[in-house]
Amino acid sequence: MSLAMASFTCNDALVKSVTSSLSVAQIIMVRGIMTTVLVYFVARRLGAIRPLSVMLQPMILLRTFFEIGATLTFISALGRIDFANISAIMQSLPLAVTLGAALFLGEPVGWRRWAAILVGFVGVLIILRPTGDGFTSASILLLAAVFFTSGRDLVTRRIVADVPSLTVTLFTAAANTVVGALLIAPMGGWQPMDLETFLPLVIAALLVFSGYQAVIMSMRTGEISFVAPFRYTGLIWGLVLGVLFFGERPDVFVYSGAAIIIASGLYSFYREGKRRREAMGGESPASPQAE
């Protein structure tokens, strides 16, 4: 998950650098073509190509839907919100994933973790400042991206284990590419590209490939409550890149909101770890002291 966050955050920075020159759809398609080709050759070499019928499983189709929604909403918001702000708000994902796991997967969540989720989303509101200039239509897009991304991660847990991660990655990348191609005309048409706009997308494609694989492997092999908090490493990358490459100066609302979100997430993680330890202790044989 830490590798995924580094890859995705650097990819986001590269994509943000070309949002003023290219439409969202063109970015998705161009980056998607390169990612799909890269994943295809790697998957073919490793014997991870599966028939299309395998990809038409409901959970894989649902995950692809969430991935497409996350890509469209996130890149749309990326060009309109400060990079550091985006990175801070996206740190609410572990809380959103915990919420989704409780509501849709039946994972037990006590009142303390429910309180932590509520406090964490208060931190999001502090960053967005819905009663001031900080809240815009781009903010709504970013919140939608949080919803889609958390849905994607939850559905990933439900994909059968015998489907290779590379197969899921290939189908997702190809689907994103097709959707991007279909939306180019409605979103402003094709724009000329030079090396200055093309090279960042080449590097971004490599980073997306790395991030896809890392996040799928982490969500399929680790417990959500354990894996999700490692998303917070993305904030470090986001703040550094925002300051160094985009000349941003995050204000006190961003830092305060991010601190609340991370503290809430870490507390939720602590409570989950304690619950697991208590459950394991309850299953162990009684000790002489207990008797």
DOBALO-610241 format. One line per 3 residues: number of its first residue (from 1); their letters; for each residue x, y, z of C-alpha. Coordinates in nm, 4 decimals. Each point is the difference from the previous one (the first is absolute). Layout:
NUM = A = X,Y,Z  ... $
//
This chain:
1 = MSL = 0.0000,0.0000,0.0000  0.2891,0.2370,0.0693  0.1439,-0.0705,-0.3459 $
4 = AMA = -0.3437,0.0518,-0.1526  -0.0374,0.3387,0.1698  0.3419,0.1181,-0.1189 $
7 = SFT = -0.0785,-0.1135,-0.3554  -0.3487,0.1483,-0.0123  0.1007,0.3321,0.1569 $
10 = CND = 0.2885,0.0528,-0.2417  -0.2312,-0.1016,-0.2855  -0.2549,0.2557,0.1219 $
13 = ALV = 0.2626,0.2733,-0.0005  0.1024,-0.0823,-0.3581  -0.3636,-0.0063,-0.1144 $
16 = KSV = -0.0708,0.3312,0.1741  0.2903,0.1553,-0.1906  -0.1776,-0.0618,-0.3341 $
19 = TSS = -0.3635,0.0653,0.0987  0.0222,0.3549,-0.1329  0.0965,-0.1290,-0.3470 $
22 = LSV = -0.2032,-0.3203,-0.0420  -0.3560,-0.1030,0.0813  -0.0746,-0.2565,0.2684 $
25 = AQI = -0.1136,-0.2506,-0.2620  0.3150,0.0394,-0.2098  0.2204,-0.0452,0.3060 $
28 = IMV = -0.1876,-0.3169,0.0961  0.0201,-0.1434,-0.3509  0.3663,0.0786,-0.0719 $
31 = RGI = 0.1183,-0.1166,0.3397  -0.2345,-0.2973,-0.0193  0.1341,-0.1229,-0.3339 $
34 = MTT = 0.3543,-0.0100,0.1322  -0.1041,-0.1591,0.3291  -0.2085,-0.2650,-0.1774 $
37 = VLV = 0.2796,-0.0939,-0.2392  0.2505,-0.0218,0.2842  -0.2288,-0.2138,0.2154 $
40 = YFV = -0.0904,-0.2253,-0.2949  0.3601,-0.0956,-0.0783  0.0843,-0.0573,0.3653 $
43 = ARR = -0.3164,-0.2055,0.0541  0.0648,-0.2031,-0.3143  0.3555,-0.0765,0.1038 $
46 = LGA = -0.1141,-0.1095,0.3460  -0.2895,-0.2069,-0.1314  -0.2637,0.2243,0.1560 $
49 = IRP = -0.2190,0.0446,-0.3092  -0.3485,-0.1371,0.0576  -0.3042,-0.0334,-0.2313 $
52 = LSV = -0.2374,0.2947,-0.0209  -0.2655,-0.2091,0.1742  0.2129,0.0098,0.3160 $
55 = MLQ = 0.0011,0.3791,-0.0123  -0.3781,0.0116,-0.0241  -0.0396,-0.1182,0.3580 $
58 = PMI = -0.2318,0.2390,0.1877  0.2624,0.1038,0.2576  0.2589,0.0809,-0.2656 $
61 = LLR = -0.2530,0.1988,-0.2018  -0.1079,0.1888,0.3126  0.3607,0.0718,0.0917 $
64 = TFF = 0.0610,0.1307,-0.3520  -0.3034,0.2282,0.0300  0.1328,0.1450,0.3248 $
67 = EIG = 0.3478,0.0410,-0.1519  -0.1355,0.1901,-0.3006  -0.2073,0.2238,0.2267 $
70 = ATL = 0.3009,0.0670,0.2230  0.2225,0.0847,-0.2981  -0.2480,0.2401,-0.1604 $
73 = TFI = -0.0898,0.1876,0.3177  0.3518,0.0146,0.1410  0.1736,0.1288,-0.3139 $
76 = SAL = -0.2825,0.2504,-0.0523  0.0627,0.1349,0.3511  0.3791,-0.0221,-0.0315 $
79 = GRI = 0.0316,0.2953,-0.2329  -0.2187,0.2240,0.2162  0.1155,-0.0576,0.3594 $
82 = DFA = 0.3394,0.0489,0.1642  0.2002,-0.3209,-0.0013  0.0660,0.0058,0.3746 $
85 = NIS = -0.3720,0.0464,0.0713  -0.0864,-0.2978,-0.2177  0.2588,-0.2165,0.1719 $
88 = AIM = -0.1335,0.0991,0.3412  -0.3633,-0.0730,-0.0846  0.0879,-0.3353,-0.1571 $
91 = QSL = 0.1362,-0.1057,0.3378  -0.3623,-0.0534,0.1029  -0.0007,-0.3150,-0.2149 $
94 = PLA = 0.0886,-0.2392,0.2872  -0.2976,0.1338,0.1946  -0.2237,-0.0311,-0.3056 $
97 = VTL = 0.1221,-0.3560,-0.0546  -0.0652,-0.0861,0.3661  -0.3485,0.1500,-0.0292 $
100 = GAA = -0.0680,-0.1980,-0.3156  0.1341,-0.3206,0.1528  -0.2402,0.0406,0.2922 $
103 = LFL = -0.3036,0.0874,-0.2125  0.0477,-0.2391,-0.2910  0.2373,-0.2767,0.1116 $
106 = GEP = -0.1309,-0.0465,0.3517  0.3315,0.0687,0.1719  -0.0553,0.0858,0.3701 $
109 = VGW = 0.0496,0.3668,0.0890  -0.0547,0.1226,0.3570  -0.1249,0.3398,0.1073 $
112 = RRW = 0.3542,0.1320,0.0481  0.0905,-0.0711,-0.3610  -0.3300,0.1474,-0.1156 $
115 = AAI = 0.0946,0.3142,0.1950  0.3449,-0.0005,-0.1605  -0.1584,-0.0188,-0.3464 $
118 = LVG = -0.2276,0.2936,0.0814  0.2885,0.2093,0.1361  0.2090,-0.0861,-0.3059 $
121 = FVG = -0.2656,0.1293,-0.2354  -0.0170,0.3181,0.2083  0.3672,0.0378,-0.0912 $
124 = VLI = -0.0967,-0.0252,-0.3673  -0.2546,0.2792,0.0488  0.2662,0.2170,0.1650 $
127 = ILR = 0.2172,-0.0305,-0.3093  -0.2895,0.0584,-0.2411  -0.1538,0.2844,0.2054 $
130 = PTG = -0.3510,-0.0510,-0.1438  -0.1201,0.3394,0.1230  0.2870,0.1918,-0.1605 $
133 = DGF = 0.1977,0.0290,-0.3202  0.1629,-0.3388,0.0514  -0.3069,-0.1981,-0.1098 $
136 = TSA = -0.0572,-0.0194,-0.3752  -0.1359,-0.2404,-0.2588  0.3522,-0.1445,-0.0157 $
139 = SIL = -0.0318,-0.0838,0.3693  -0.3133,-0.2029,-0.0771  0.1935,-0.1839,-0.2719 $
142 = LLA = 0.2746,-0.0794,0.2488  -0.2478,-0.1360,0.2545  -0.1485,-0.2139,-0.2776 $
145 = AVF = 0.3507,-0.1275,-0.0720  0.0323,-0.1042,0.3658  -0.3278,-0.1912,-0.0286 $
148 = FTS = 0.0973,-0.1754,-0.3233  0.3499,-0.0874,0.1210  -0.1202,-0.1461,0.3285 $
151 = GRD = -0.2610,-0.2006,-0.1912  0.2712,-0.1302,-0.2308  0.2154,-0.1129,0.2910 $
154 = LVT = -0.2885,-0.1738,0.1735  -0.1101,-0.1849,-0.3132  0.3589,-0.1128,-0.0613 $
157 = RRI = -0.0316,-0.2101,0.3161  -0.2880,-0.1913,-0.1566  0.1782,-0.1050,-0.3193 $
160 = VAD = 0.0704,-0.3735,0.0022  0.3588,-0.0859,0.0863  0.0713,-0.2017,-0.3153 $
163 = VPS = -0.0204,0.3110,-0.2219  0.3556,0.1448,-0.0257  0.0482,0.3619,0.1034 $
166 = LTV = 0.1564,0.0727,-0.3392  -0.3183,-0.1199,-0.1698  -0.2102,0.2421,0.2047 $
169 = TLF = 0.2477,0.2786,-0.0701  -0.0063,-0.0673,-0.3753  -0.3782,0.0056,-0.0210 $
172 = TAA = -0.0219,0.3158,0.2115  0.2611,0.1841,-0.2058  -0.1638,-0.1019,-0.3285 $
175 = ANT = -0.3450,0.1061,0.1208  0.1326,0.3385,0.1125  0.1625,0.0479,-0.3398 $
178 = VVG = -0.3223,-0.0760,-0.1873  -0.2026,0.2369,0.2169  0.2594,0.2741,-0.0496 $
181 = ALL = -0.0136,-0.0463,-0.3776  -0.3799,0.0190,-0.0020  0.0028,0.3228,0.2005 $
184 = IAP = 0.2615,0.1901,-0.2001  -0.2510,0.1620,-0.2381  -0.2530,0.0986,0.2709 $
187 = MGG = 0.2774,0.1422,0.2187  0.1537,0.2357,-0.2546  0.1588,-0.2145,-0.2677 $
190 = WQP = 0.3587,-0.1027,-0.0659  0.2750,0.2487,0.0848  0.3466,-0.0019,-0.1652 $
193 = MDL = 0.2725,-0.1519,0.2163  0.3698,0.0768,0.0173  0.2807,-0.1574,0.2016 $
196 = ETF = -0.0747,0.2273,0.2941  -0.3504,-0.1435,0.0378  0.0658,-0.3529,-0.1249 $
199 = LPL = 0.3021,-0.0914,0.2157  -0.1776,0.0584,0.3339  -0.2756,-0.2365,-0.1128 $
202 = VIA = 0.2559,-0.2671,-0.0926  0.1483,0.0132,0.3492  -0.3489,0.0189,0.1485 $
205 = ALL = -0.0964,-0.3209,-0.1817  0.2943,-0.1823,0.1583  -0.0970,0.1314,0.3417 $
208 = VFS = -0.3646,-0.0958,-0.0454  0.1072,-0.3545,-0.0887  0.2085,-0.0198,0.3155 $
211 = GYQ = -0.2779,0.1500,0.2105  -0.2713,-0.2264,-0.1423  0.1967,-0.3124,0.0790 $
214 = AVI = 0.1003,0.1126,0.3455  -0.3473,0.1063,0.1119  -0.1711,-0.3124,-0.1370 $
217 = MSM = 0.2534,-0.2284,0.1668  -0.0282,0.1873,0.3306  -0.3806,-0.0011,0.0059 $
220 = RTG = -0.0213,-0.3678,-0.0974  0.2623,-0.1348,0.2397  -0.0336,0.2229,0.3076 $
223 = EIS = -0.2863,0.0847,0.2320  -0.1627,0.3288,-0.0963  0.0330,0.1420,0.3514 $
226 = FVA = 0.3746,-0.0681,-0.0050  0.0795,0.1009,-0.3580  -0.2108,0.3151,-0.0283 $
229 = PFR = 0.1967,0.2205,0.2497  0.3115,-0.0265,-0.2168  -0.1764,0.2308,-0.2451 $
232 = YTG = 0.1106,0.2833,0.2295  0.3477,-0.0174,-0.1488  -0.1525,0.1641,-0.3073 $
235 = LIW = -0.0437,0.3244,0.1950  0.3755,0.0349,0.0431  0.0491,-0.0300,-0.3745 $
238 = GLV = -0.2892,0.2349,-0.0700  0.1219,0.2787,0.2273  0.3581,-0.0196,-0.1262 $
241 = LGV = -0.0979,-0.0048,-0.3676  -0.2541,0.2774,0.0501  0.2556,0.2302,0.1590 $
244 = LFF = 0.3007,-0.0826,-0.2193  -0.1596,-0.0357,-0.3438  -0.3223,0.2020,0.0144 $
247 = GER = 0.1112,0.2782,0.2335  -0.2905,-0.0602,0.2394  -0.0149,0.1206,0.3584 $
250 = PDV = -0.2584,-0.2059,0.1895  -0.1830,0.2042,0.2642  -0.0891,-0.0868,0.3582 $
253 = FVY = -0.3326,-0.1520,-0.1072  0.1772,-0.2585,-0.2157  0.2479,-0.0983,0.2694 $
256 = SGA = -0.2653,-0.0056,0.2741  -0.2453,-0.2015,-0.2075  0.2685,-0.2455,-0.1088 $
259 = AII = 0.1142,-0.0470,0.3611  -0.3581,-0.0750,0.1097  -0.0528,-0.2456,-0.2870 $
262 = IAS = 0.3226,-0.1876,0.0663  -0.0500,-0.0066,0.3787  -0.3514,-0.1369,-0.0501 $
265 = GLY = 0.1229,-0.2640,-0.2412  0.2836,-0.1088,0.2240  -0.2348,-0.0240,0.2976 $
268 = SFY = -0.2385,-0.2091,-0.2084  0.2925,-0.2247,-0.0927  0.1014,-0.0265,0.3666 $
271 = REG = -0.3530,-0.0986,0.1037  -0.0180,-0.2633,-0.2739  0.3336,-0.1465,0.1085 $
274 = KRR = -0.1167,-0.0116,0.3608  -0.3256,-0.1691,-0.1026  0.1920,-0.2674,-0.1912 $
277 = REA = 0.2300,-0.0652,0.2947  -0.2950,-0.0310,0.2365  -0.1733,-0.2385,-0.2398 $
280 = MGG = 0.3120,-0.2157,-0.0254  0.0381,0.0025,0.3775  -0.3580,-0.1124,0.0420 $
283 = ESP = 0.0632,-0.2986,-0.2241  0.3127,-0.1162,0.1834  -0.0141,-0.2609,0.2779 $
286 = ASP = -0.0581,0.1355,0.3479  0.3154,0.0559,0.2036  0.0460,-0.1025,0.3666 $
289 = QAE = -0.0265,0.3662,0.1037  -0.3308,0.0324,-0.1835  -0.1350,-0.3039,0.1798 $
//
